Amino acid sequence: MSRPLPDGGLPAPLDPAPASARDHRHEDPAWRLATAFVLSRRSPHTRRAYARDIRDFYTWCHQAGLDPLHVRRVHIDAYTHELAQPQPRTGRPAAESTIARKLSTLAGLYAYGVAEDIIDRSPLTGVIRPQSRQDSVSTGLDRDEVGRLLSAAAADGTRSHALISLLAHNGLRIDEALSRDVEHLQTERGHQVLRLRRKGGHTATAPLAPPVTHALAVYLAGRTSGPLFSTRTGRRVDEPAAWRLIRRLARRAELPQADRINPHSLRHTFVTAALDAGVSLRDVQDGAGHRDPRTTRRYDSSRHNLDRHPSYAVSTFYAAGKPTETTDRGGSRPDGWVTGRGVLPG
């Protein structure tokens, strides 16, 4: 016996049903499954992304005359193949990361359907998904470019400077920054901190460096409530507005990659800068809110720098030893190389 699914629908931007099917969506089991699955996600950002991916797939099924609840692996393979062809809107094939994300969304959707006894098995079982790239495809900035962007933000206004300072110094996801209220700014053990809600609904505490604290104080000018970043009318700044702001500031700063800069670029930059500054991978992972250290490593654009290859450190380690006839344990050794802890193994 399947569990009851919600009768209520999602707002149009989150409605996973294709526009042509919305008139009958309350009677459509596939739409009801999609609605329940999307509503099961905590993050509004995740719900929007999942709804968009499901809507694209349902539209494809509708055009192909397929029932989404009865598709098989061969249909998923056909959908994947079509995504890899030039797309009508862009004229380019979907990126492998995009295809992998869409398939991941569908895998979650159908796994939910299996768990709720709505379908017997997932059509995603056995489907080969594109491998994730070892390096992030987002565009990062170097130290000089960050400085130029911050200067452009300061010239633009106090809100712009506060937002760019927070993103550059703390590497927050844009929704993490924009979802905060002034009340989430607090003091803990002598640190100025911002209480966060991370991806997946997890909570975290981000300490704020002095430049960020100062920029926020100047911007807020004594305001103690409401959205941390608000419009002139008091409404919360949304993500599209933040994207437009950062792109405009990048052009004003005359960054060569200005047309590719977005909020995630500053998160990429934060991770790379932290690792270059000598912060341990574990601490950078915690600071960025990554569950997997491999995700953090993808953003380290300097990790292919040959100057950082361990062979140099190993060579220095070997050179620290001194030739001798005996070991520090009283034994002799033909090659005579020793370290502070004894002879290096042969």
Long-range contacts (C-beta under 8 A, 24 or more apart in sequence): 1-117, 2-116, 2-117, 2-118, 3-116, 3-117, 5-32, 5-33, 5-35, 5-36, 5-116, 6-32, 6-35, 6-36, 6-39, 8-35, 9-35, 10-35, 10-38, 10-39, 10-47, 10-51, 13-48, 13-51, 14-38, 14-47, 14-48, 14-51, 15-51, 15-55, 16-50, 16-51, 16-54, 16-55, 16-58, 17-55, 17-58, 18-55, 18-58, 18-59, 18-62, 20-62, 21-58, 21-62, 29-69, 29-118, 30-58, 30-67, 30-68, 30-69, 31-58, 33-69, 33-109, 33-112, 33-113, 33-116, 33-118, 34-58, 34-68, 34-109, 36-112, 36-116, 37-108, 37-109, 37-112, 37-113, 40-112, 42-200, 42-201, 43-175, 43-199, 43-200, 43-201, 44-175, 45-173, 45-175, 45-199, 45-239, 46-199, 49-101, 49-105, 50-105, 50-108, 50-109, 53-101, 53-102, 53-105, 53-106, 54-105, 54-106, 54-109, 56-102, 57-102, 57-106, 69-113, 69-118, 69-119, 71-123, 72-123, 73-123, 73-124, 73-125, 73-126, 73-127, 75-123, 76-103, 76-106, 76-123, 76-124, 76-127, 77-127, 80-127, 95-137, 96-130, 96-131, 96-133, 97-130, 97-132, 97-133, 97-137, 99-129, 99-130, 100-129, 100-130, 100-131, 100-132, 103-127, 103-129, 104-129, 133-298, 134-298, 135-298, 135-301, 136-268, 136-298, 136-299, 136-301, 138-262, 138-264, 138-265, 138-267, 138-268, 138-299, 139-257, 139-260, 139-261, 139-262, 139-265, 139-268, 140-265, 140-268, 140-269, 140-272, 140-299, 140-301, 141-255, 141-261, 141-265, 141-266, 141-269, 143-273, 145-253, 145-255, 146-269, 146-273, 148-253, 148-254, 148-255, 149-249, 149-250, 149-253, 149-255, 151-253, 152-249, 152-250, 152-252, 152-253, 153-249, 155-252, 156-245, 156-249, 156-252, 158-215, 158-218, 158-219, 158-221, 159-219, 159-229, 159-237, 160-245, 160-249, 161-215, 161-218, 161-219, 162-212, 162-215, 162-216, 162-218, 162-219, 162-220, 162-229, 163-229, 163-237, 163-242, 163-245, 164-246, 164-249, 164-266, 165-211, 165-212, 165-215, 165-216, 166-194, 166-208, 166-212, 166-215, 166-216, 167-263, 167-266, 167-267, 167-270, 168-266, 168-269, 168-270, 169-208, 169-209, 169-211, 169-212, 169-270, 170-194, 170-206, 170-208, 170-209, 170-212, 170-270, 170-287, 171-266, 171-267, 171-269, 171-270, 171-271, 171-274, 171-287, 171-288, 172-196, 172-206, 172-267, 173-199, 173-263, 173-264, 173-267, 173-289, 174-239, 174-242, 174-243, 174-263, 174-264, 175-239, 176-289, 177-228, 177-229, 177-242, 178-227, 178-228, 178-229, 178-236, 178-237, 178-238, 178-239, 178-242, 179-236, 180-227, 180-228, 180-229, 181-225, 181-226, 181-227, 181-228, 182-220, 182-223, 182-224, 182-225, 182-226, 182-227, 182-228, 183-224, 183-225, 184-228, 185-216, 185-228, 196-289, 198-289, 199-289, 202-289, 204-289, 206-287, 239-263, 267-299, 268-299, 268-301, 271-296, 271-299, 271-300, 272-299, 272-300, 272-301, 272-302, 275-300, 275-302, 275-303, 276-302, 318-344
